[in-house]
Amino acid sequence: MATRALVGRGLRETGAALKHASGLEVITRHRPKMAFLNQVPFQTNDTFIAPTASVIGNVTNWDESSVWYNAVVRADSGFPINIGFLSNVQEGAVVTTLPCAKNAVDNDPVKVGSTHTNATGAGVVVAGKEIGKVLETGFPPVTHIGHYCSIGSGSVLISCRVDDLVDVGDKCTILEGAWVESNVILEPGSVVPPYTRIPSGGRWGGNPIKFIEELTDSAKSGIKKKAEGRGVMAKEHTVEFLPVGSTYLHLEELEREGKTAIQG
């Protein structure tokens, strides 16, 4: 296996070197927005989705929200993701949803007749009709991010609820069924276990997460200012990349240099 990997890498690097030597440039075909199972991401005219971000499926991006470089917002399990007004999902963060309750098949109380959990664990069926998938709380596994929220770089959110005015630090993890109330700051690296409720008005941190202190009025206002600052930055990036994209500028530059470009 090691030899195969080494040879494969060598061939790829050789091919890339030959393309570069011949003057051939490769243009990426990455799509920042992608429909999934007929669900198309929704965004307003002033939403910023970075060119290297991935927003997939049933995702709603409200006014002046932003999804930054290499972030992934993936709603491909049949349940929606909502990103509120002036909220931001920063670089490398992942926001997604669970397909169903954990161990739904094993825990299904009725496995015979017309009422059962699908064999794939995809959902709950009553009288032959799928009525939806649920968390242990009984709610569907959607992901909700409220208004004026900042989701830090490298954070992971899975089927959770984050209310308005929440600052999630870098590399935090918020797991299924968790609820973070408004006016909360999560310190970087915090882990919110499944089905945990974080009350309003505090600073929390650690793994597992613990209460640190009550927020001052200044700290609370800072949450909104941080989100607004990201909103201003998003507008600047939107202007730079233009609604139609800026790939044509690169193509024009290559043409001036006499090079040929292909889509990669």
SVG drawing of the C-alpha trace seen along z (x, -y; Angstrom):
<svg xmlns="http://www.w3.org/2000/svg" viewBox="-51 -48 59 56">
<polyline fill="none" stroke="black" stroke-width="0.4" points="0.0,0.0 2.8,-2.4 4.5,-1.7 1.2,-2.2 0.6,-5.6 4.2,-6.7 3.9,-5.8 0.5,-7.5 1.8,-10.7 4.8,-10.7 2.6,-10.3 0.3,-13.1 3.2,-15.5 4.8,-14.6 1.6,-15.3 1.2,-18.6 4.8,-19.5 4.3,-18.7 1.2,-20.9 3.0,-23.8 6.0,-23.4 3.8,-23.4 2.1,-26.6 -1.3,-24.9 -3.3,-26.3 -6.0,-24.5 -9.2,-26.4 -11.1,-24.9 -14.7,-23.8 -15.6,-24.1 -19.2,-25.2 -19.7,-27.3 -23.4,-26.5 -24.8,-23.0 -28.3,-21.7 -28.9,-18.3 -32.0,-16.1 -33.8,-19.1 -33.0,-21.3 -31.3,-24.5 -29.5,-26.7 -31.2,-30.1 -29.3,-33.3 -30.2,-37.0 -28.5,-39.5 -26.2,-40.7 -25.1,-37.2 -21.4,-36.5 -20.4,-32.9 -16.7,-32.6 -15.5,-31.0 -13.9,-28.1 -16.8,-27.5 -19.4,-24.7 -23.1,-25.4 -25.1,-22.3 -28.7,-21.4 -31.5,-22.9 -29.6,-25.9 -31.1,-29.4 -28.6,-32.3 -30.4,-35.4 -29.5,-39.1 -25.8,-40.0 -24.8,-36.6 -21.5,-35.1 -19.9,-31.7 -16.1,-32.0 -13.3,-30.3 -13.2,-26.4 -16.2,-26.4 -18.8,-23.7 -22.6,-24.1 -24.1,-20.8 -27.8,-20.0 -28.0,-16.7 -29.9,-14.6 -33.4,-16.0 -33.3,-18.6 -32.6,-22.4 -29.9,-24.6 -30.7,-28.3 -28.1,-31.0 -29.5,-34.3 -29.1,-38.0 -25.5,-39.2 -24.3,-35.9 -21.0,-34.4 -19.6,-30.9 -15.8,-31.4 -12.9,-29.7 -12.9,-25.9 -16.0,-25.5 -18.5,-22.7 -22.2,-23.0 -24.4,-19.9 -27.3,-17.8 -27.9,-14.3 -29.9,-11.9 -31.8,-10.5 -31.7,-9.9 -28.7,-7.9 -29.4,-4.2 -32.9,-4.9 -33.3,-1.4 -32.2,0.4 -34.3,-1.7 -37.5,-1.6 -40.2,-0.3 -42.3,1.1 -40.5,3.0 -43.4,5.1 -46.4,4.3 -46.8,0.9 -45.2,-1.2 -41.4,-1.0 -38.2,-2.7 -36.8,-2.4 -34.3,0.4 -31.7,-2.2 -32.4,-4.3 -33.6,-7.1 -36.8,-7.9 -39.9,-6.9 -42.7,-5.2 -46.3,-5.2 -49.0,-3.2 -46.6,-2.9 -45.9,-6.7 -42.7,-8.3 -43.5,-11.1 -40.0,-12.4 -36.8,-11.8 -36.3,-12.9 -33.7,-13.5 -34.1,-12.0 -35.9,-15.2 -38.6,-14.5 -37.5,-17.5 -36.3,-17.1 -32.4,-17.3 -32.3,-20.7 -29.4,-23.2 -30.4,-26.8 -28.0,-29.7 -29.7,-32.9 -28.9,-36.6 -25.6,-38.3 -23.8,-35.0 -20.1,-34.3 -19.1,-30.7 -15.4,-30.5 -12.8,-29.0 -12.7,-25.2 -15.8,-24.8 -18.2,-21.9 -22.0,-22.3 -24.3,-19.2 -28.1,-19.4 -28.0,-22.1 -29.7,-25.4 -27.7,-28.6 -29.9,-31.6 -29.3,-35.2 -26.1,-37.1 -23.8,-34.2 -20.0,-34.2 -18.7,-30.7 -14.9,-30.6 -12.5,-28.9 -12.5,-25.1 -15.6,-24.7 -17.9,-21.6 -21.6,-21.8 -23.3,-18.4 -26.8,-17.2 -29.7,-18.4 -27.6,-21.1 -29.2,-24.5 -27.1,-27.7 -29.2,-30.6 -28.7,-34.3 -25.9,-36.5 -23.4,-33.7 -19.7,-33.5 -18.1,-30.1 -14.3,-30.1 -12.1,-28.6 -12.0,-24.8 -15.1,-24.4 -17.2,-21.2 -20.9,-21.3 -22.1,-17.6 -25.3,-16.3 -28.6,-17.7 -26.9,-20.3 -28.6,-23.6 -26.3,-26.7 -28.3,-29.4 -28.3,-33.0 -25.9,-35.7 -22.7,-33.8 -19.2,-32.9 -18.6,-29.2 -15.5,-27.0 -13.8,-23.7 -14.3,-20.1 -16.9,-19.3 -18.1,-22.8 -18.4,-24.6 -19.7,-28.0 -16.9,-30.6 -18.6,-33.9 -21.5,-36.2 -21.1,-38.6 -20.8,-42.3 -22.9,-44.7 -19.7,-45.5 -19.1,-41.9 -22.6,-41.5 -22.4,-44.5 -19.1,-43.1 -20.9,-40.1 -23.0,-42.2 -20.1,-44.4 -18.0,-41.4 -20.8,-40.1 -21.2,-43.6 -17.5,-43.8 -17.6,-40.5 -20.5,-41.9 -18.5,-44.9 -15.6,-42.6 -18.0,-40.4 -19.2,-43.3 -15.6,-44.2 -15.0,-40.6 -18.3,-40.6 -17.2,-43.7 -13.8,-42.1 -15.3,-38.8 -18.2,-40.4 -21.7,-38.7 -20.5,-37.1 -17.2,-35.9 -13.7,-37.1 -12.4,-34.0 -12.5,-35.8 -9.8,-38.2 -7.5,-35.3 -8.4,-34.0 -7.6,-37.3 -4.3,-37.4 -3.4,-34.0 -4.4,-35.0 -2.1,-38.0 0.7,-35.6 -0.1,-33.4 -1.1,-30.4 -4.0,-27.9 -6.4,-27.2 -8.6,-24.2 -11.2,-23.5 -10.0,-21.1"/>
</svg>
